[in-house]
Amino acid sequence: MGRASSLSTSPLLELDASETLASLLARVAETKSYVALVTSSGGCVGTVSLRGALSFLLKYSSSLSEALAERVESLAEEPRYVLSADAGLDDLRRLILRMRGYEPVVVLRGDRPVATITLGDMLTSLSFVRSSISAAVSRARSLGPLVAPNTTLKGCLARMLEEGARHAAVHRKGKVLGVVGFLDIVGCLMSRSTLRHVELGVDGYFFYVTCSTIMRRRFNFVVRGEYESAYDLLRRDEYLVVVDDDRRLVKFLSDAEAFALLQRVLRRRV
């Protein structure tokens, strides 16, 4: 994470407008970035979010090879939420309270995007909410998105996009088996096996891989009642799994629920 003024920020990918969606996803898999700046002849065309790119792939899943060949220029949009590179904590707090759901904030220097502010950056910058976030997590009753191990990536991705989340908890009979996120899906998509199937015209292969195949079996969690580390885990992972002593799921906060929690905490401090 870098810093813009007093705010913590994350790097912004930069791609030429002529590059393809496949190029974007390959860079995402390498850098773990969620937003890319699209440029043409040095000028800014717009930004592409990973959420937008995956939504496009899901929409055109019947022709994955064609979707991956799409130029990023056609997916570029004006960022919805922006802050100046000179903005401070009060500016960030006011913007968070105006937002209608979580997505990374784009940092502008002049008219040019130069960085993003992720949920982790928000929590890092607004560290005074640490104890309030932990207390709010203890009261939260969030459960979602949840998927079964045999849920396909197509079904899992559709569920995450519907709920505005970047992660899903994989569970069976109440026990958490792993976590699947956008970056795990991108990693699977850009794997040699998937790309080989795409080259052979077997477009359906990728979307019918199951969550159990790609889920992260090692993940951070807190045990119910021990919420002291909740803030730090949300700041680092941008999701939170809460289990009981038998590792049965108690609650799951995706980035969407965690952002709503942050908004509630900030409203109480106004």
C-alpha positions in Angstrom: 0.0 0.0 0.0 1.2 3.5 -0.8 0.0 6.9 0.5 -1.8 9.8 -1.1 -1.7 12.7 1.4 -2.7 11.1 4.7 -4.6 8.2 3.0 -3.5 4.6 2.4 -3.8 3.7 -1.3 -3.2 0.7 -3.6 -1.6 0.6 -7.1 -3.6 1.0 -10.2 -2.9 -1.1 -13.2 -2.4 0.6 -16.6 -3.2 -0.9 -20.0 -3.4 0.5 -23.5 -6.9 0.6 -25.0 -5.9 -1.9 -27.7 -5.1 -4.6 -25.1 -7.5 -7.5 -24.6 -9.5 -8.7 -21.6 -7.2 -11.7 -21.5 -4.2 -9.3 -21.1 -6.1 -7.5 -18.3 -6.9 -10.7 -16.4 -3.3 -11.9 -16.8 -2.1 -8.7 -15.2 -4.7 -9.0 -12.5 -3.5 -12.5 -11.6 0.0 -11.2 -11.3 -0.6 -8.0 -9.4 -3.8 -8.8 -7.4 -5.2 -5.4 -8.5 -9.0 -4.8 -8.8 -9.0 -1.7 -11.0 -7.1 -0.8 -14.2 -6.6 2.5 -16.0 -7.2 2.3 -19.7 -5.2 4.8 -21.8 -4.8 5.7 -25.5 -1.9 7.7 -26.8 -1.1 8.6 -23.2 -4.6 10.0 -22.5 -7.1 8.5 -20.1 -10.0 6.5 -21.6 -11.5 5.3 -18.4 -11.1 2.5 -15.8 -12.1 -1.1 -15.8 -13.0 -2.9 -12.6 -12.4 -6.6 -12.0 -16.1 -6.8 -11.1 -17.0 -5.3 -14.4 -14.7 -7.6 -16.3 -16.0 -10.8 -14.6 -19.6 -9.6 -15.2 -18.8 -9.3 -18.9 -17.3 -12.8 -19.0 -20.4 -14.2 -17.2 -22.7 -12.5 -19.7 -20.8 -14.0 -22.7 -19.9 -17.3 -21.1 -21.1 -19.2 -24.2 -18.2 -17.7 -26.2 -15.4 -17.4 -23.7 -12.7 -17.2 -26.4 -14.5 -14.2 -28.0 -15.0 -12.5 -24.6 -11.3 -12.8 -23.7 -10.4 -11.2 -27.1 -12.5 -8.1 -26.3 -10.6 -4.9 -26.2 -10.5 -3.3 -22.8 -11.4 0.0 -24.4 -15.0 -1.2 -24.8 -15.2 -2.0 -21.1 -13.8 1.3 -19.8 -16.1 3.6 -17.8 -15.8 6.7 -15.8 -15.1 5.8 -12.1 -18.1 6.2 -9.9 -16.3 7.3 -6.8 -13.2 9.5 -6.8 -11.0 11.5 -4.5 -8.3 14.0 -5.1 -4.7 12.9 -4.4 -4.7 15.8 -1.9 -7.7 14.6 0.0 -7.6 13.9 3.7 -9.4 11.7 6.2 -12.5 13.9 6.5 -12.9 13.8 2.7 -12.6 10.0 2.7 -15.1 9.7 5.6 -17.6 11.9 3.9 -17.3 10.0 0.6 -17.8 6.6 2.3 -21.0 7.8 3.9 -22.3 8.9 0.5 -21.4 5.6 -1.3 -24.3 3.3 -2.2 -22.2 0.1 -1.8 -18.6 -0.9 -1.8 -16.2 -0.5 -4.7 -12.6 0.7 -4.8 -12.4 4.5 -4.8 -10.2 6.0 -7.6 -7.6 8.6 -6.6 -7.1 11.4 -9.1 -4.2 13.7 -9.7 -5.7 16.4 -11.8 -8.0 14.4 -14.1 -5.8 11.3 -14.2 -6.4 8.2 -12.1 -3.2 7.4 -10.2 -4.2 4.9 -7.4 -7.2 3.2 -5.7 -8.5 3.1 -2.2 -9.7 -0.4 -1.3 -11.7 -1.4 1.7 -8.4 -2.4 3.4 -7.0 1.0 2.6 -10.1 2.6 4.1 -9.8 0.7 7.3 -6.0 1.4 7.5 -6.6 5.1 7.0 -9.5 5.2 9.5 -7.7 3.2 12.2 -9.6 5.1 14.9 -12.6 2.7 14.1 -10.6 -0.4 15.3 -12.5 -1.0 18.5 -15.8 0.0 17.1 -15.4 -2.4 14.1 -14.6 -5.3 16.4 -17.7 -4.4 18.5 -19.9 -4.1 15.4 -18.7 -7.5 14.1 -19.7 -9.1 17.4 -23.3 -7.8 16.8 -23.5 -8.5 13.1 -25.6 -11.4 11.7 -24.3 -11.5 8.2 -24.4 -14.8 6.3 -23.4 -14.6 2.7 -22.6 -15.3 0.1 -22.4 -19.0 0.9 -21.8 -21.8 -1.6 -21.5 -25.6 -1.6 -18.3 -27.4 -2.6 -19.9 -28.7 -5.8 -21.2 -25.2 -6.9 -19.8 -24.4 -10.3 -17.7 -21.3 -10.8 -20.4 -19.9 -13.0 -22.9 -20.3 -10.1 -20.5 -19.0 -7.5 -19.6 -16.0 -9.6 -23.3 -15.2 -10.3 -24.0 -15.4 -6.6 -21.1 -13.1 -5.7 -22.0 -10.5 -8.4 -25.7 -10.6 -7.3 -24.7 -9.8 -3.7 -22.0 -7.3 -4.6 -19.3 -9.4 -3.0 -15.8 -10.4 -4.0 -15.6 -13.5 -1.8 -17.8 -16.5 -0.9 -17.5 -19.0 1.9 -17.6 -22.7 0.9 -19.4 -24.8 3.4 -20.9 -28.2 3.9 -23.3 -29.1 6.7 -22.5 -25.9 8.5 -18.7 -26.3 8.4 -16.5 -23.9 6.5 -14.3 -25.7 4.1 -12.7 -22.8 2.3 -13.1 -19.4 0.7 -13.4 -18.4 -3.0 -12.7 -14.9 -4.2 -12.5 -13.0 -7.5 -8.7 -13.5 -7.6 -9.1 -17.3 -7.2 -11.5 -17.3 -10.2 -9.1 -15.2 -12.3 -6.2 -17.5 -11.4 -8.2 -20.5 -12.6 -9.3 -18.8 -15.7 -5.7 -17.8 -16.6 -4.3 -21.3 -15.8 -2.7 -23.3 -18.6 -5.4 -25.9 -18.3 -8.3 -23.5 -18.8 -6.5 -21.6 -21.6 -5.8 -24.8 -23.4 -9.4 -25.8 -23.3 -10.4 -22.3 -24.6 -7.9 -22.7 -27.5 -9.6 -26.1 -28.3 -13.0 -24.4 -28.3 -14.2 -26.0 -25.1 -15.5 -22.8 -23.6 -17.7 -24.4 -21.0 -14.8 -26.1 -19.2 -13.9 -23.1 -17.0 -17.4 -22.2 -15.8 -18.1 -25.8 -14.8 -15.1 -26.2 -12.6 -16.4 -26.5 -9.0 -15.6 -24.4 -6.0 -13.9 -27.3 -4.2 -11.3 -27.3 -6.9 -10.0 -23.8 -6.5 -11.1 -22.7 -3.0 -8.5 -21.6 -0.5 -8.5 -24.3 2.2 -6.2 -22.2 4.5 -7.9 -19.0 5.5 -8.0 -16.7 8.5 -11.0 -16.8 10.9 -12.0 -15.7 14.3 -13.7 -17.8 16.9 -17.1 -16.5 18.2 -16.5 -14.2 21.2 -12.9 -13.5 20.3 -13.3 -10.5 18.1 -10.2 -8.5 19.1 -8.5 -9.4 15.8 -11.6 -8.7 13.6 -10.4 -5.3 12.5 -6.9 -6.5 11.5 -8.3 -9.5 9.5 -10.8 -7.3 7.7 -8.1 -4.7 6.9 -5.9 -7.5 5.5 -8.4 -9.9 3.8 -11.4 -7.7 3.2 -13.7 -10.5 4.4 -14.2 -12.3 7.7 -15.2 -15.8 8.7 -16.5 -16.4 12.2 -16.7 -20.0 13.5 -17.6 -21.7 16.8 -15.2 -24.0 18.6 -16.2 -26.9 16.3 -15.4 -24.7 13.2 -19.0 -24.5 12.3 -20.0 -21.3 10.6 -21.4 -18.5 12.8 -21.2 -15.6 10.3 -19.5 -14.6 7.1 -18.8 -10.9 6.2 -17.9 -10.3 2.6 -16.4 -7.0 1.6 -19.9 -5.7 0.9 -21.1 -6.5 4.4 -17.8 -5.2 5.9 -18.2 -1.9 4.1 -21.8 -1.5 5.3 -20.5 -2.2 8.8 -17.9 0.6 8.4 -20.6 3.0 7.2 -22.7 2.2 10.3 -19.7 2.8 12.6 -18.9 6.1 10.9 -22.5 7.3 11.0 -22.5 6.8 14.8 -19.4 9.0 15.1 -20.9 11.9 13.1 
